[in-house]
Amino acid sequence: CSLVGSEMCIRDRCYTVQELQEILGVSRPTIYNLLKKKEFRWIQLDGGKYRISKKSFDDWLDNLEQ
């Protein structure tokens, strides 16, 4: 995969912090707190950007107690 192709692969399988903010309707610091708690799987890219596993996040969200 080229670099652009790799980024496309990542984008298909991962959420950004901003996307999680929009999905959950919460602030950026709240998302960072969830990342610190290791509520779902994520990686940190060069430059400090986070990518969160869509599957892991979606499973976590589906299993939250109402």
All heavy atoms as a GROMACS GRO file, in nm:
protein
  550
    1CYS      N    1   0.085  -0.119   0.000
    1CYS     CA    2   0.000   0.000   0.000
    1CYS      C    3   0.089   0.125   0.000
    1CYS      O    4   0.186   0.129   0.073
    1CYS     CB    5  -0.076   0.004   0.130
    1CYS     SG    6  -0.249  -0.022   0.138
    2SER      N    7   0.055   0.222  -0.077
    2SER     CA    8   0.127   0.349  -0.069
    2SER      C    9   0.086   0.421   0.058
    2SER      O   10  -0.008   0.380   0.126
    2SER     CB   11   0.092   0.436  -0.191
    2SER     OG   12  -0.043   0.476  -0.182
    3LEU      N   13   0.154   0.530   0.091
    3LEU     CA   14   0.121   0.604   0.212
    3LEU      C   15  -0.025   0.650   0.208
    3LEU      O   16  -0.099   0.635   0.305
    3LEU     CB   17   0.214   0.725   0.228
    3LEU     CG   18   0.189   0.811   0.351
    3LEU    CD1   19   0.204   0.726   0.478
    3LEU    CD2   20   0.285   0.927   0.358
    4VAL      N   21  -0.067   0.702   0.093
    4VAL     CA   22  -0.205   0.746   0.080
    4VAL      C   23  -0.299   0.626   0.096
    4VAL      O   24  -0.399   0.633   0.165
    4VAL     CB   25  -0.229   0.816  -0.056
    4VAL    CG1   26  -0.376   0.845  -0.077
    4VAL    CG2   27  -0.148   0.944  -0.063
    5GLY      N   28  -0.263   0.514   0.037
    5GLY     CA   29  -0.343   0.392   0.050
    5GLY      C   30  -0.351   0.347   0.194
    5GLY      O   31  -0.456   0.306   0.242
    6SER      N   32  -0.240   0.355   0.267
    6SER     CA   33  -0.238   0.315   0.408
    6SER      C   34  -0.329   0.405   0.489
    6SER      O   35  -0.402   0.358   0.576
    6SER     CB   36  -0.096   0.324   0.465
    6SER     OG   37  -0.013   0.231   0.400
    7GLU      N   38  -0.325   0.534   0.462
    7GLU     CA   39  -0.412   0.626   0.535
    7GLU      C   40  -0.558   0.596   0.506
    7GLU      O   41  -0.642   0.606   0.594
    7GLU     CB   42  -0.377   0.771   0.501
    7GLU     CG   43  -0.245   0.815   0.562
    7GLU     CD   44  -0.207   0.956   0.526
    7GLU    OE1   45  -0.288   1.028   0.465
    7GLU    OE2   46  -0.094   0.995   0.559
    8MET      N   47  -0.589   0.558   0.385
    8MET     CA   48  -0.726   0.522   0.350
    8MET      C   49  -0.768   0.397   0.427
    8MET      O   50  -0.879   0.390   0.478
    8MET     CB   51  -0.740   0.498   0.199
    8MET     CG   52  -0.727   0.625   0.116
    8MET     SD   53  -0.858   0.744   0.149
    8MET     CE   54  -0.994   0.664   0.068
    9CYS      N   55  -0.678   0.298   0.436
    9CYS     CA   56  -0.708   0.175   0.511
    9CYS      C   57  -0.736   0.209   0.656
    9CYS      O   58  -0.832   0.159   0.715
    9CYS     CB   59  -0.592   0.076   0.504
    9CYS     SG   60  -0.556   0.016   0.339
   10ILE      N   61  -0.653   0.295   0.714
   10ILE     CA   62  -0.671   0.335   0.854
   10ILE      C   63  -0.804   0.408   0.870
   10ILE      O   64  -0.879   0.382   0.963
   10ILE     CB   65  -0.553   0.422   0.902
   10ILE    CG1   66  -0.428   0.337   0.917
   10ILE    CG2   67  -0.586   0.491   1.034
   10ILE    CD1   68  -0.302   0.416   0.947
   11ARG      N   69  -0.836   0.498   0.780
   11ARG     CA   70  -0.958   0.578   0.790
   11ARG      C   71  -1.082   0.489   0.788
   11ARG      O   72  -1.180   0.516   0.855
   11ARG     CB   73  -0.964   0.680   0.677
   11ARG     CG   74  -1.053   0.798   0.712
   11ARG     CD   75  -1.044   0.912   0.612
   11ARG     NE   76  -0.908   0.956   0.590
   11ARG     CZ   77  -0.855   0.977   0.470
   11ARG    NH1   78  -0.924   0.958   0.362
   11ARG    NH2   79  -0.731   1.018   0.458
   12ASP      N   80  -1.077   0.380   0.711
   12ASP     CA   81  -1.191   0.288   0.702
   12ASP      C   82  -1.211   0.211   0.832
   12ASP      O   83  -1.321   0.167   0.860
   12ASP     CB   84  -1.170   0.188   0.588
   12ASP     CG   85  -1.183   0.253   0.451
   12ASP    OD1   86  -1.238   0.365   0.441
   12ASP    OD2   87  -1.137   0.191   0.354
   13ARG      N   88  -1.107   0.193   0.911
   13ARG     CA   89  -1.114   0.109   1.030
   13ARG      C   90  -1.105   0.185   1.161
   13ARG      O   91  -1.118   0.126   1.266
   13ARG     CB   92  -1.001   0.005   1.025
   13ARG     CG   93  -1.014  -0.086   0.903
   13ARG     CD   94  -0.922  -0.203   0.911
   13ARG     NE   95  -0.952  -0.280   1.031
   13ARG     CZ   96  -0.870  -0.370   1.083
   13ARG    NH1   97  -0.754  -0.392   1.029
   13ARG    NH2   98  -0.904  -0.437   1.191
   14CYS      N   99  -1.083   0.316   1.152
   14CYS     CA  100  -1.060   0.395   1.274
   14CYS      C  101  -1.141   0.523   1.276
   14CYS      O  102  -1.174   0.578   1.172
   14CYS     CB  103  -0.912   0.432   1.286
   14CYS     SG  104  -0.804   0.290   1.304
   15TYR      N  105  -1.171   0.566   1.398
   15TYR     CA  106  -1.231   0.698   1.421
   15TYR      C  107  -1.122   0.794   1.466
   15TYR      O  108  -1.022   0.753   1.522
   15TYR     CB  109  -1.334   0.692   1.533
   15TYR     CG  110  -1.461   0.617   1.501
   15TYR    CD1  111  -1.497   0.505   1.577
   15TYR    CD2  112  -1.547   0.659   1.401
   15TYR    CE1  113  -1.616   0.438   1.552
   15TYR    CE2  114  -1.665   0.592   1.375
   15TYR     CZ  115  -1.700   0.481   1.450
   15TYR     OH  116  -1.816   0.416   1.425
   16THR      N  117  -1.147   0.923   1.445
   16THR     CA  118  -1.062   1.028   1.501
   16THR      C  119  -1.124   1.075   1.633
   16THR      O  120  -1.241   1.045   1.662
   16THR     CB  121  -1.052   1.148   1.406
   16THR    OG1  122  -1.183   1.205   1.392
   16THR    CG2  123  -0.997   1.108   1.269
   17VAL      N  124  -1.048   1.150   1.709
   17VAL     CA  125  -1.101   1.209   1.834
   17VAL      C  126  -1.222   1.296   1.801
   17VAL      O  127  -1.325   1.291   1.870
   17VAL     CB  128  -0.991   1.288   1.908
   17VAL    CG1  129  -1.050   1.370   2.022
   17VAL    CG2  130  -0.884   1.194   1.960
   18GLN      N  131  -1.213   1.374   1.696
   18GLN     CA  132  -1.325   1.462   1.658
   18GLN      C  133  -1.450   1.382   1.624
   18GLN      O  134  -1.562   1.420   1.662
   18GLN     CB  135  -1.286   1.550   1.539
   18GLN     CG  136  -1.396   1.649   1.501
   18GLN     CD  137  -1.354   1.746   1.394
   18GLN    OE1  138  -1.237   1.758   1.361
   18GLN    NE2  139  -1.451   1.816   1.338
   19GLU      N  140  -1.434   1.270   1.555
   19GLU     CA  141  -1.550   1.187   1.522
   19GLU      C  142  -1.615   1.132   1.649
   19GLU      O  143  -1.738   1.128   1.660
   19GLU     CB  144  -1.508   1.073   1.429
   19GLU     CG  145  -1.480   1.120   1.288
   19GLU     CD  146  -1.421   1.014   1.199
   19GLU    OE1  147  -1.340   0.931   1.248
   19GLU    OE2  148  -1.454   1.014   1.079
   20LEU      N  149  -1.534   1.090   1.746
   20LEU     CA  150  -1.590   1.041   1.873
   20LEU      C  151  -1.664   1.152   1.946
   20LEU      O  152  -1.769   1.129   2.006
   20LEU     CB  153  -1.482   0.982   1.963
   20LEU     CG  154  -1.414   0.854   1.916
   20LEU    CD1  155  -1.331   0.795   2.028
   20LEU    CD2  156  -1.512   0.753   1.864
   21GLN      N  157  -1.609   1.274   1.942
   21GLN     CA  158  -1.677   1.389   2.004
   21GLN      C  159  -1.817   1.406   1.943
   21GLN      O  160  -1.914   1.428   2.016
   21GLN     CB  161  -1.599   1.518   1.979
   21GLN     CG  162  -1.476   1.535   2.064
   21GLN     CD  163  -1.410   1.667   2.030
   21GLN    OE1  164  -1.307   1.670   1.965
   21GLN    NE2  165  -1.469   1.777   2.075
   22GLU      N  166  -1.825   1.395   1.812
   22GLU     CA  167  -1.952   1.413   1.742
   22GLU      C  168  -2.048   1.298   1.773
   22GLU      O  169  -2.167   1.321   1.797
   22GLU     CB  170  -1.929   1.425   1.591
   22GLU     CG  171  -1.855   1.553   1.555
   22GLU     CD  172  -1.804   1.555   1.412
   22GLU    OE1  173  -1.834   1.460   1.334
   22GLU    OE2  174  -1.733   1.650   1.377
   23ILE      N  175  -1.999   1.176   1.776
   23ILE     CA  176  -2.083   1.059   1.803
   23ILE      C  177  -2.141   1.066   1.945
   23ILE      O  178  -2.260   1.042   1.965
   23ILE     CB  179  -2.003   0.927   1.784
   23ILE    CG1  180  -1.970   0.907   1.635
   23ILE    CG2  181  -2.080   0.807   1.840
   23ILE    CD1  182  -1.865   0.799   1.610
   24LEU      N  183  -2.055   1.098   2.042
   24LEU     CA  184  -2.096   1.096   2.182
   24LEU      C  185  -2.151   1.230   2.231
   24LEU      O  186  -2.214   1.236   2.337
   24LEU     CB  187  -1.978   1.054   2.271
   24LEU     CG  188  -1.925   0.913   2.249
   24LEU    CD1  189  -1.803   0.889   2.336
   24LEU    CD2  190  -2.032   0.808   2.276
   25GLY      N  191  -2.124   1.338   2.157
   25GLY     CA  192  -2.168   1.470   2.199
   25GLY      C  193  -2.097   1.518   2.324
   25GLY      O  194  -2.159   1.575   2.413
   26VAL      N  195  -1.966   1.493   2.330
   26VAL     CA  196  -1.886   1.531   2.447
   26VAL      C  197  -1.766   1.614   2.403
   26VAL      O  198  -1.736   1.625   2.285
   26VAL     CB  199  -1.840   1.407   2.527
   26VAL    CG1  200  -1.961   1.330   2.581
   26VAL    CG2  201  -1.751   1.316   2.443
   27SER      N  202  -1.695   1.668   2.503
   27SER     CA  203  -1.578   1.752   2.476
   27SER      C  204  -1.454   1.669   2.444
   27SER      O  205  -1.448   1.549   2.474
   27SER     CB  206  -1.549   1.840   2.597
   27SER     OG  207  -1.506   1.759   2.705
   28ARG      N  208  -1.355   1.736   2.387
   28ARG     CA  209  -1.227   1.672   2.356
   28ARG      C  210  -1.162   1.614   2.483
   28ARG      O  211  -1.117   1.499   2.481
   28ARG     CB  212  -1.136   1.772   2.285
   28ARG     CG  213  -1.003   1.718   2.241
   28ARG     CD  214  -0.929   1.818   2.154
   28ARG     NE  215  -0.991   1.831   2.024
   28ARG     CZ  216  -0.954   1.763   1.916
   28ARG    NH1  217  -0.852   1.680   1.922
   28ARG    NH2  218  -1.016   1.778   1.802
   29PRO      N  219  -1.158   1.690   2.595
   29PRO     CA  220  -1.098   1.632   2.717
   29PRO      C  221  -1.169   1.505   2.764
   29PRO      O  222  -1.105   1.414   2.816
   29PRO     CB  223  -1.111   1.744   2.820
   29PRO     CG  224  -1.116   1.870   2.739
   29PRO     CD  225  -1.190   1.833   2.613
   30THR      N  226  -1.300   1.497   2.744
   30THR     CA  227  -1.374   1.376   2.782
   30THR      C  228  -1.327   1.257   2.700
   30THR      O  229  -1.309   1.146   2.753
   30THR     CB  230  -1.526   1.397   2.764
   30THR    OG1  231  -1.566   1.505   2.850
   30THR    CG2  232  -1.604   1.272   2.799
   31ILE      N  233  -1.304   1.278   2.571
   31ILE     CA  234  -1.254   1.170   2.485
   31ILE      C  235  -1.115   1.127   2.533
   31ILE      O  236  -1.087   1.007   2.545
   31ILE     CB  237  -1.249   1.212   2.336
   31ILE    CG1  238  -1.389   1.247   2.285
   31ILE    CG2  239  -1.183   1.103   2.251
   31ILE    CD1  240  -1.490   1.135   2.291
   32TYR      N  241  -1.028   1.224   2.564
   32TYR     CA  242  -0.893   1.188   2.612
   32TYR      C  243  -0.900   1.110   2.742
   32TYR      O  244  -0.822   1.018   2.764
   32TYR     CB  245  -0.806   1.313   2.626
   32TYR     CG  246  -0.767   1.374   2.492
   32TYR    CD1  247  -0.779   1.510   2.469
   32TYR    CD2  248  -0.718   1.294   2.390
   32TYR    CE1  249  -0.744   1.566   2.347
   32TYR    CE2  250  -0.683   1.348   2.268
   32TYR     CZ  251  -0.696   1.484   2.246
   32TYR     OH  252  -0.662   1.537   2.125
   33ASN      N  253  -0.995   1.144   2.830
   33ASN     CA  254  -1.012   1.067   2.954
   33ASN      C  255  -1.053   0.924   2.925
   33ASN      O  256  -1.004   0.830   2.989
   33ASN     CB  257  -1.116   1.134   3.046
   33ASN     CG  258  -1.060   1.258   3.113
   33ASN    OD1  259  -0.940   1.273   3.130
   33ASN    ND2  260  -1.149   1.348   3.150
   34LEU      N  261  -1.142   0.904   2.827
   34LEU     CA  262  -1.180   0.768   2.788
   34LEU      C  263  -1.060   0.692   2.732
   34LEU      O  264  -1.043   0.573   2.759
   34LEU     CB  265  -1.293   0.772   2.685
   34LEU     CG  266  -1.430   0.817   2.736
   34LEU    CD1  267  -1.526   0.836   2.619
   34LEU    CD2  268  -1.486   0.716   2.835
   35LEU      N  269  -0.977   0.760   2.653
   35LEU     CA  270  -0.857   0.695   2.599
   35LEU      C  271  -0.765   0.652   2.712
   35LEU      O  272  -0.712   0.540   2.710
   35LEU     CB  273  -0.783   0.789   2.503
   35LEU     CG  274  -0.857   0.830   2.374
   35LEU    CD1  275  -0.772   0.926   2.294
   35LEU    CD2  276  -0.895   0.709   2.292
   36LYS      N  277  -0.745   0.739   2.811
   36LYS     CA  278  -0.658   0.706   2.924
   36LYS      C  279  -0.709   0.587   3.003
   36LYS      O  280  -0.631   0.508   3.056
   36LYS     CB  281  -0.647   0.826   3.019
   36LYS     CG  282  -0.558   0.936   2.970
   36LYS     CD  283  -0.552   1.048   3.073
   36LYS     CE  284  -0.501   1.176   3.011
   36LYS     NZ  285  -0.519   1.291   3.098
   37LYS      N  286  -0.842   0.573   3.010
   37LYS     CA  287  -0.903   0.460   3.083
   37LYS      C  288  -0.896   0.330   3.004
   37LYS      O  289  -0.938   0.226   3.054
   37LYS     CB  290  -1.049   0.491   3.115
   37LYS     CG  291  -1.069   0.600   3.217
   37LYS     CD  292  -1.219   0.619   3.240
   37LYS     CE  293  -1.248   0.734   3.331
   37LYS     NZ  294  -1.392   0.755   3.346
   38LYS      N  295  -0.849   0.339   2.878
   38LYS     CA  296  -0.840   0.223   2.790
   38LYS      C  297  -0.976   0.154   2.773
   38LYS      O  298  -0.986   0.032   2.778
   38LYS     CB  299  -0.734   0.125   2.840
   38LYS     CG  300  -0.594   0.186   2.845
   38LYS     CD  301  -0.492   0.081   2.877
   38LYS     CE  302  -0.352   0.122   2.893
   38LYS     NZ  303  -0.291   0.232   2.845
   39GLU      N  304  -1.079   0.236   2.754
   39GLU     CA  305  -1.215   0.182   2.735
   39GLU      C  306  -1.228   0.108   2.601
   39GLU      O  307  -1.311   0.021   2.586
   39GLU     CB  308  -1.318   0.296   2.740
   39GLU     CG  309  -1.330   0.364   2.873
   39GLU     CD  310  -1.401   0.280   2.978
   39GLU    OE1  311  -1.455   0.173   2.944
   39GLU    OE2  312  -1.404   0.322   3.094
   40PHE      N  313  -1.144   0.144   2.505
   40PHE     CA  314  -1.143   0.080   2.374
   40PHE      C  315  -1.002   0.090   2.318
   40PHE      O  316  -0.918   0.161   2.371
   40PHE     CB  317  -1.246   0.142   2.279
   40PHE     CG  318  -1.276   0.286   2.308
   40PHE    CD1  319  -1.189   0.386   2.267
   40PHE    CD2  320  -1.389   0.322   2.379
   40PHE    CE1  321  -1.215   0.519   2.296
   40PHE    CE2  322  -1.416   0.455   2.407
   40PHE     CZ  323  -1.328   0.553   2.366
   41ARG      N  324  -0.978   0.017   2.208
   41ARG     CA  325  -0.844   0.012   2.150
   41ARG      C  326  -0.814   0.136   2.068
   41ARG      O  327  -0.901   0.184   1.995
   41ARG     CB  328  -0.830  -0.113   2.062
   41ARG     CG  329  -0.838  -0.241   2.141
   41ARG     CD  330  -0.829  -0.358   2.049
   41ARG     NE  331  -0.709  -0.342   1.966
   41ARG     CZ  332  -0.622  -0.436   1.940
   41ARG    NH1  333  -0.638  -0.556   1.988
   41ARG    NH2  334  -0.518  -0.414   1.866
   42TRP      N  335  -0.692   0.186   2.078
   42TRP     CA  336  -0.651   0.303   2.002
   42TRP      C  337  -0.500   0.300   1.981
   42TRP      O  338  -0.429   0.227   2.049
   42TRP     CB  339  -0.692   0.432   2.072
   42TRP     CG  340  -0.646   0.444   2.214
   42TRP    CD1  341  -0.714   0.401   2.325
   42TRP    CD2  342  -0.522   0.498   2.262
   42TRP    NE1  343  -0.640   0.427   2.438
   42TRP    CE2  344  -0.522   0.487   2.402
   42TRP    CE3  345  -0.412   0.556   2.199
   42TRP    CZ2  346  -0.416   0.531   2.480
   42TRP    CZ3  347  -0.307   0.600   2.278
   42TRP    CH2  348  -0.310   0.587   2.416
   43ILE      N  349  -0.456   0.378   1.886
   43ILE     CA  350  -0.313   0.396   1.861
   43ILE      C  351  -0.285   0.546   1.855
   43ILE      O  352  -0.376   0.625   1.828
   43ILE     CB  353  -0.265   0.328   1.731
   43ILE    CG1  354  -0.342   0.381   1.609
   43ILE    CG2  355  -0.277   0.177   1.741
   43ILE    CD1  356  -0.285   0.337   1.476
   44GLN      N  357  -0.160   0.582   1.880
   44GLN     CA  358  -0.119   0.721   1.866
   44GLN      C  359  -0.020   0.728   1.750
   44GLN      O  360   0.081   0.659   1.750
   44GLN     CB  361  -0.057   0.773   1.995
   44GLN     CG  362  -0.033   0.922   1.991
   44GLN     CD  363   0.003   0.979   2.127
   44GLN    OE1  364   0.034   0.906   2.220
   44GLN    NE2  365  -0.001   1.110   2.139
   45LEU      N  366  -0.051   0.812   1.653
   45LEU     CA  367   0.033   0.828   1.534
   45LEU      C  368   0.142   0.931   1.561
   45LEU      O  369   0.136   1.006   1.659
   45LEU     CB  370  -0.052   0.874   1.416
   45LEU     CG  371  -0.172   0.786   1.380
   45LEU    CD1  372  -0.253   0.852   1.270
   45LEU    CD2  373  -0.127   0.648   1.339
   46ASP      N  374   0.240   0.936   1.470
   46ASP     CA  375   0.341   1.043   1.477
   46ASP      C  376   0.268   1.177   1.475
   46ASP      O  377   0.170   1.193   1.404
   46ASP     CB  378   0.436   1.036   1.356
   46ASP     CG  379   0.525   0.913   1.362
   46ASP    OD1  380   0.538   0.852   1.470
   46ASP    OD2  381   0.584   0.879   1.257
   47GLY      N  382   0.316   1.270   1.555
   47GLY     CA  383   0.251   1.400   1.562
   47GLY      C  384   0.144   1.404   1.671
   47GLY      O  385   0.078   1.505   1.688
   48GLY      N  386   0.126   1.294   1.742
   48GLY     CA  387   0.035   1.292   1.856
   48GLY      C  388  -0.111   1.267   1.824
   48GLY      O  389  -0.195   1.270   1.914
   49LYS      N  390  -0.144   1.243   1.697
   49LYS     CA  391  -0.284   1.218   1.662
   49LYS      C  392  -0.326   1.077   1.704
   49LYS      O  393  -0.246   0.984   1.695
   49LYS     CB  394  -0.307   1.236   1.512
   49LYS     CG  395  -0.290   1.379   1.469
   49LYS     CD  396  -0.324   1.395   1.323
   49LYS     CE  397  -0.310   1.541   1.283
   49LYS     NZ  398  -0.345   1.562   1.144
   50TYR      N  399  -0.450   1.064   1.750
   50TYR     CA  400  -0.503   0.935   1.792
   50TYR      C  401  -0.595   0.878   1.686
   50TYR      O  402  -0.666   0.952   1.618
   50TYR     CB  403  -0.584   0.950   1.921
   50TYR     CG  404  -0.500   0.986   2.041
   50TYR    CD1  405  -0.476   1.118   2.074
   50TYR    CD2  406  -0.445   0.886   2.121
   50TYR    CE1  407  -0.399   1.152   2.184
   50TYR    CE2  408  -0.369   0.919   2.232
   50TYR     CZ  409  -0.346   1.052   2.262
   50TYR     OH  410  -0.270   1.084   2.372
   51ARG      N  411  -0.594   0.746   1.674
   51ARG     CA  412  -0.690   0.675   1.591
   51ARG      C  413  -0.750   0.564   1.676
   51ARG      O  414  -0.677   0.488   1.738
   51ARG     CB  415  -0.625   0.616   1.465
   51ARG     CG  416  -0.576   0.723   1.367
   51ARG     CD  417  -0.690   0.805   1.311
   51ARG     NE  418  -0.645   0.912   1.224
   51ARG     CZ  419  -0.625   1.037   1.262
   51ARG    NH1  420  -0.640   1.072   1.388
   51ARG    NH2  421  -0.587   1.129   1.176
   52ILE      N  422  -0.883   0.558   1.679
   52ILE     CA  423  -0.954   0.466   1.765
   52ILE      C  424  -1.019   0.358   1.679
   52ILE      O  425  -1.086   0.388   1.580
   52ILE     CB  426  -1.062   0.541   1.847
   52ILE    CG1  427  -0.995   0.646   1.938
   52ILE    CG2  428  -1.143   0.445   1.931
   52ILE    CD1  429  -0.985   0.782   1.878
   53SER      N  430  -1.000   0.233   1.717
   53SER     CA  431  -1.057   0.120   1.644
   53SER      C  432  -1.209   0.132   1.638
   53SER      O  433  -1.275   0.141   1.742
   53SER     CB  434  -1.019  -0.011   1.714
   53SER     OG  435  -1.106  -0.116   1.676
   54LYS      N  436  -1.264   0.133   1.516
   54LYS     CA  437  -1.409   0.142   1.501
   54LYS      C  438  -1.476   0.022   1.566
   54LYS      O  439  -1.575   0.037   1.637
   54LYS     CB  440  -1.449   0.149   1.352
   54LYS     CG  441  -1.431   0.286   1.293
   54LYS     CD  442  -1.486   0.294   1.152
   54LYS     CE  443  -1.470   0.436   1.098
   54LYS     NZ  444  -1.524   0.452   0.964
   55LYS      N  445  -1.424  -0.097   1.541
   55LYS     CA  446  -1.485  -0.217   1.597
   55LYS      C  447  -1.483  -0.213   1.750
   55LYS      O  448  -1.585  -0.238   1.815
   55LYS     CB  449  -1.414  -0.343   1.546
   55LYS     CG  450  -1.476  -0.471   1.601
   55LYS     CD  451  -1.402  -0.593   1.553
   55LYS     CE  452  -1.463  -0.723   1.600
   55LYS     NZ  453  -1.537  -0.723   1.723
   56SER      N  454  -1.368  -0.181   1.806
   56SER     CA  455  -1.354  -0.175   1.951
   56SER      C  456  -1.447  -0.070   2.010
   56SER      O  457  -1.518  -0.096   2.109
   56SER     CB  458  -1.208  -0.146   1.987
   56SER     OG  459  -1.194  -0.127   2.125
   57PHE      N  460  -1.451   0.048   1.951
   57PHE     CA  461  -1.537   0.155   2.001
   57PHE      C  462  -1.684   0.118   1.987
   57PHE      O  463  -1.763   0.136   2.080
   57PHE     CB  464  -1.509   0.287   1.928
   57PHE     CG  465  -1.604   0.396   1.969
   57PHE    CD1  466  -1.586   0.465   2.088
   57PHE    CD2  467  -1.714   0.428   1.889
   57PHE    CE1  468  -1.675   0.564   2.128
   57PHE    CE2  469  -1.804   0.526   1.928
   57PHE     CZ  470  -1.784   0.594   2.047
   58ASP      N  471  -1.721   0.066   1.870
   58ASP     CA  472  -1.862   0.030   1.846
   58ASP      C  473  -1.907  -0.079   1.943
   58ASP      O  474  -2.018  -0.075   1.996
   58ASP     CB  475  -1.883  -0.013   1.701
   58ASP     CG  476  -1.868   0.102   1.603
   58ASP    OD1  477  -1.870   0.220   1.646
   58ASP    OD2  478  -1.852   0.074   1.482
   59ASP      N  479  -1.820  -0.178   1.969
   59ASP     CA  480  -1.852  -0.283   2.066
   59ASP      C  481  -1.869  -0.223   2.206
   59ASP      O  482  -1.962  -0.258   2.278
   59ASP     CB  483  -1.742  -0.390   2.070
   59ASP     CG  484  -1.742  -0.478   1.945
   59ASP    OD1  485  -1.839  -0.474   1.867
   59ASP    OD2  486  -1.642  -0.550   1.926
   60TRP      N  487  -1.780  -0.132   2.243
   60TRP     CA  488  -1.789  -0.064   2.374
   60TRP      C  489  -1.921   0.012   2.386
   60TRP      O  490  -1.991   0.001   2.485
   60TRP     CB  491  -1.669   0.028   2.391
   60TRP     CG  492  -1.676   0.117   2.512
   60TRP    CD1  493  -1.643   0.085   2.640
   60TRP    CD2  494  -1.719   0.254   2.514
   60TRP    NE1  495  -1.663   0.193   2.722
   60TRP    CE2  496  -1.709   0.298   2.648
   60TRP    CE3  497  -1.763   0.344   2.418
   60TRP    CZ2  498  -1.743   0.428   2.688
   60TRP    CZ3  499  -1.798   0.472   2.456
   60TRP    CH2  500  -1.787   0.513   2.590
   61LEU      N  501  -1.954   0.086   2.281
   61LEU     CA  502  -2.076   0.166   2.282
   61LEU      C  503  -2.200   0.078   2.291
   61LEU      O  504  -2.293   0.106   2.366
   61LEU     CB  505  -2.080   0.254   2.155
   61LEU     CG  506  -2.187   0.362   2.149
   61LEU    CD1  507  -2.176   0.458   2.266
   61LEU    CD2  508  -2.177   0.436   2.017
   62ASP      N  509  -2.200  -0.032   2.216
   62ASP     CA  510  -2.314  -0.125   2.217
   62ASP      C  511  -2.334  -0.190   2.354
   62ASP      O  512  -2.445  -0.227   2.389
   62ASP     CB  513  -2.296  -0.234   2.112
   62ASP     CG  514  -2.312  -0.182   1.970
   62ASP    OD1  515  -2.367  -0.072   1.951
   62ASP    OD2  516  -2.269  -0.253   1.877
   63ASN      N  517  -2.225  -0.204   2.430
   63ASN     CA  518  -2.232  -0.275   2.558
   63ASN      C  519  -2.244  -0.183   2.679
   63ASN      O  520  -2.242  -0.231   2.793
   63ASN     CB  521  -2.111  -0.368   2.573
   63ASN     CG  522  -2.121  -0.485   2.477
   63ASN    OD1  523  -2.223  -0.551   2.468
   63ASN    ND2  524  -2.015  -0.507   2.402
   64LEU      N  525  -2.254  -0.052   2.656
   64LEU     CA  526  -2.271   0.040   2.769
   64LEU      C  527  -2.404   0.010   2.838
   64LEU      O  528  -2.504  -0.015   2.771
   64LEU     CB  529  -2.273   0.185   2.719
   64LEU     CG  530  -2.139   0.252   2.693
   64LEU    CD1  531  -2.163   0.395   2.646
   64LEU    CD2  532  -2.052   0.253   2.817
   65GLU      N  533  -2.402   0.016   2.968
   65GLU     CA  534  -2.527  -0.003   3.041
   65GLU      C  535  -2.612   0.122   3.022
   65GLU      O  536  -2.564   0.234   3.030
   65GLU     CB  537  -2.499  -0.026   3.190
   65GLU     CG  538  -2.431  -0.158   3.215
   65GLU     CD  539  -2.409  -0.185   3.363
   65GLU    OE1  540  -2.469  -0.115   3.445
   65GLU    OE2  541  -2.332  -0.275   3.393
   66GLN      N  542  -2.738   0.100   2.998
   66GLN     CA  543  -2.830   0.212   2.974
   66GLN      C  544  -2.863   0.286   3.101
   66GLN      O  545  -2.891   0.233   3.201
   66GLN     CB  546  -2.958   0.161   2.908
   66GLN     CG  547  -2.932   0.102   2.771
   66GLN     CD  548  -2.872   0.201   2.671
   66GLN    OE1  549  -2.911   0.317   2.666
   66GLN    NE2  550  -2.776   0.159   2.592
   0.00000   0.00000   0.00000
